[in-house]
Amino acid sequence: MRLANLHALVFREALVMTFSDTFYVLAMCFAISIVSVIFVWPIGAAPPFPDAH
């Protein structure tokens, strides 16, 4: 009985840590993508001329 309780406790804590790590990785991916968009976005780029086609 005690071993089953210990197993349940360890499994629950491992599951919580897994979700926490997954959330952290997804948040970092989102933050990196936002920063990447800011640096890739052309700043002050002039629109193309109408006769450019």
PAKOL-615871 format. One record per residue: x, y, z of N, C-alpha, C, O in turn; residue number from 1; residue in one letter. Coordinates in nm, 3 decimals. Layout:
{pt {X, Y, Z}, {X, Y, Z}, {X, Y, Z}, {X, Y, Z}, NUM, "a"}
...
***
This chain:
{pt {0.082, -0.119, 0.000}, {0.000, 0.000, 0.000}, {0.087, 0.126, 0.000}, {0.058, 0.221, -0.073}, 1, "m"}
{pt {0.191, 0.127, 0.081}, {0.277, 0.245, 0.086}, {0.353, 0.264, -0.045}, {0.375, 0.377, -0.088}, 2, "r"}
{pt {0.391, 0.156, -0.107}, {0.462, 0.164, -0.235}, {0.371, 0.220, -0.344}, {0.416, 0.298, -0.429}, 3, "l"}
{pt {0.245, 0.182, -0.342}, {0.149, 0.235, -0.439}, {0.129, 0.386, -0.418}, {0.119, 0.461, -0.515}, 4, "a"}
{pt {0.122, 0.429, -0.292}, {0.108, 0.572, -0.264}, {0.231, 0.648, -0.310}, {0.220, 0.757, -0.367}, 5, "n"}
{pt {0.348, 0.593, -0.286}, {0.472, 0.657, -0.329}, {0.477, 0.665, -0.481}, {0.519, 0.767, -0.537}, 6, "l"}
{pt {0.435, 0.558, -0.548}, {0.432, 0.558, -0.694}, {0.338, 0.666, -0.746}, {0.372, 0.737, -0.840}, 7, "h"}
{pt {0.221, 0.678, -0.687}, {0.124, 0.780, -0.730}, {0.179, 0.920, -0.707}, {0.160, 1.009, -0.790}, 8, "a"}
{pt {0.244, 0.941, -0.595}, {0.301, 1.072, -0.565}, {0.412, 1.108, -0.664}, {0.416, 1.220, -0.715}, 9, "l"}
{pt {0.500, 1.015, -0.690}, {0.610, 1.040, -0.784}, {0.556, 1.063, -0.924}, {0.603, 1.152, -0.995}, 10, "v"}
{pt {0.457, 0.985, -0.965}, {0.398, 1.000, -1.098}, {0.331, 1.136, -1.112}, {0.345, 1.202, -1.216}, 11, "f"}
{pt {0.258, 1.179, -1.009}, {0.190, 1.310, -1.014}, {0.291, 1.423, -1.024}, {0.272, 1.516, -1.103}, 12, "r"}
{pt {0.397, 1.417, -0.945}, {0.498, 1.523, -0.949}, {0.572, 1.525, -1.083}, {0.603, 1.632, -1.135}, 13, "e"}
{pt {0.600, 1.408, -1.137}, {0.666, 1.402, -1.268}, {0.576, 1.460, -1.376}, {0.625, 1.527, -1.467}, 14, "a"}
{pt {0.448, 1.434, -1.368}, {0.354, 1.486, -1.466}, {0.346, 1.639, -1.458}, {0.342, 1.707, -1.560}, 15, "l"}
{pt {0.343, 1.692, -1.336}, {0.340, 1.838, -1.318}, {0.468, 1.901, -1.373}, {0.463, 2.005, -1.438}, 16, "v"}
{pt {0.582, 1.840, -1.346}, {0.709, 1.893, -1.396}, {0.716, 1.887, -1.548}, {0.773, 1.976, -1.611}, 17, "m"}
{pt {0.659, 1.782, -1.607}, {0.657, 1.770, -1.753}, {0.574, 1.881, -1.815}, {0.617, 1.943, -1.913}, 18, "t"}
{pt {0.455, 1.906, -1.761}, {0.372, 2.014, -1.813}, {0.440, 2.149, -1.794}, {0.430, 2.236, -1.880}, 19, "f"}
{pt {0.507, 2.167, -1.683}, {0.578, 2.292, -1.657}, {0.690, 2.313, -1.759}, {0.705, 2.423, -1.813}, 20, "s"}
{pt {0.767, 2.210, -1.784}, {0.876, 2.221, -1.882}, {0.822, 2.246, -2.023}, {0.880, 2.324, -2.098}, 21, "d"}
{pt {0.713, 2.179, -2.057}, {0.653, 2.198, -2.189}, {0.602, 2.341, -2.205}, {0.622, 2.402, -2.310}, 22, "t"}
{pt {0.537, 2.394, -2.103}, {0.489, 2.531, -2.109}, {0.606, 2.628, -2.122}, {0.597, 2.726, -2.197}, 23, "f"}
{pt {0.715, 2.603, -2.051}, {0.833, 2.689, -2.058}, {0.893, 2.688, -2.198}, {0.928, 2.794, -2.251}, 24, "y"}
{pt {0.906, 2.571, -2.258}, {0.962, 2.561, -2.394}, {0.872, 2.632, -2.495}, {0.922, 2.703, -2.582}, 25, "v"}
{pt {0.742, 2.613, -2.484}, {0.651, 2.682, -2.576}, {0.656, 2.833, -2.557}, {0.650, 2.907, -2.655}, 26, "l"}
{pt {0.668, 2.880, -2.435}, {0.678, 3.023, -2.410}, {0.807, 3.079, -2.470}, {0.807, 3.188, -2.527}, 27, "a"}
{pt {0.918, 3.006, -2.456}, {1.045, 3.051, -2.514}, {1.038, 3.053, -2.667}, {1.091, 3.146, -2.729}, 28, "m"}
{pt {0.975, 2.954, -2.727}, {0.959, 2.953, -2.873}, {0.876, 3.073, -2.918}, {0.908, 3.136, -3.019}, 29, "c"}
{pt {0.770, 3.103, -2.846}, {0.685, 3.217, -2.879}, {0.764, 3.348, -2.865}, {0.754, 3.435, -2.951}, 30, "f"}
{pt {0.841, 3.363, -2.758}, {0.919, 3.485, -2.737}, {1.026, 3.500, -2.845}, {1.048, 3.611, -2.895}, 31, "a"}
{pt {1.092, 3.393, -2.880}, {1.195, 3.399, -2.985}, {1.132, 3.434, -3.119}, {1.191, 3.509, -3.197}, 32, "i"}
{pt {1.013, 3.381, -3.146}, {0.948, 3.413, -3.274}, {0.906, 3.560, -3.278}, {0.915, 3.623, -3.383}, 33, "s"}
{pt {0.859, 3.616, -3.167}, {0.822, 3.757, -3.164}, {0.945, 3.845, -3.187}, {0.938, 3.941, -3.264}, 34, "i"}
{pt {1.055, 3.813, -3.122}, {1.179, 3.890, -3.142}, {1.227, 3.877, -3.285}, {1.276, 3.974, -3.343}, 35, "v"}
{pt {1.215, 3.758, -3.342}, {1.259, 3.737, -3.480}, {1.175, 3.820, -3.576}, {1.229, 3.878, -3.671}, 36, "s"}
{pt {1.046, 3.826, -3.553}, {0.959, 3.906, -3.641}, {0.997, 4.054, -3.631}, {0.996, 4.124, -3.732}, 37, "v"}
{pt {1.030, 4.100, -3.513}, {1.068, 4.241, -3.497}, {1.195, 4.271, -3.576}, {1.205, 4.376, -3.639}, 38, "i"}
{pt {1.293, 4.180, -3.574}, {1.418, 4.205, -3.645}, {1.409, 4.181, -3.794}, {1.486, 4.239, -3.870}, 39, "f"}
{pt {1.316, 4.098, -3.839}, {1.304, 4.069, -3.981}, {1.218, 4.174, -4.051}, {1.235, 4.198, -4.171}, 40, "v"}
{pt {1.127, 4.235, -3.978}, {1.034, 4.332, -4.036}, {1.113, 4.450, -4.094}, {1.195, 4.509, -4.024}, 41, "w"}
{pt {1.089, 4.487, -4.220}, {1.160, 4.600, -4.278}, {1.113, 4.732, -4.216}, {0.994, 4.764, -4.217}, 42, "p"}
{pt {1.206, 4.806, -4.162}, {1.173, 4.932, -4.096}, {1.190, 5.046, -4.197}, {1.299, 5.064, -4.253}, 43, "i"}
{pt {1.086, 5.120, -4.219}, {1.091, 5.235, -4.308}, {1.112, 5.198, -4.453}, {1.163, 5.280, -4.530}, 44, "g"}
{pt {1.073, 5.080, -4.493}, {1.089, 5.040, -4.632}, {0.987, 5.115, -4.717}, {0.869, 5.123, -4.683}, 45, "a"}
{pt {1.033, 5.169, -4.827}, {0.945, 5.243, -4.915}, {0.859, 5.145, -4.995}, {0.906, 5.037, -5.033}, 46, "a"}
{pt {0.736, 5.180, -5.021}, {0.651, 5.090, -5.102}, {0.704, 5.087, -5.246}, {0.766, 5.184, -5.290}, 47, "p"}
{pt {0.681, 4.979, -5.317}, {0.731, 4.972, -5.455}, {0.659, 5.073, -5.545}, {0.546, 5.112, -5.519}, 48, "p"}
{pt {0.727, 5.112, -5.648}, {0.668, 5.205, -5.744}, {0.552, 5.138, -5.816}, {0.554, 5.016, -5.835}, 49, "f"}
{pt {0.450, 5.214, -5.857}, {0.335, 5.155, -5.923}, {0.371, 5.086, -6.056}, {0.304, 4.991, -6.097}, 50, "p"}
{pt {0.473, 5.133, -6.121}, {0.511, 5.073, -6.251}, {0.616, 4.964, -6.234}, {0.684, 4.928, -6.331}, 51, "d"}
{pt {0.630, 4.911, -6.115}, {0.732, 4.809, -6.090}, {0.690, 4.672, -6.146}, {0.773, 4.582, -6.155}, 52, "a"}
{pt {0.565, 4.655, -6.183}, {0.520, 4.524, -6.232}, {0.559, 4.504, -6.373}, {0.530, 4.399, -6.431}, 53, "h"}
***
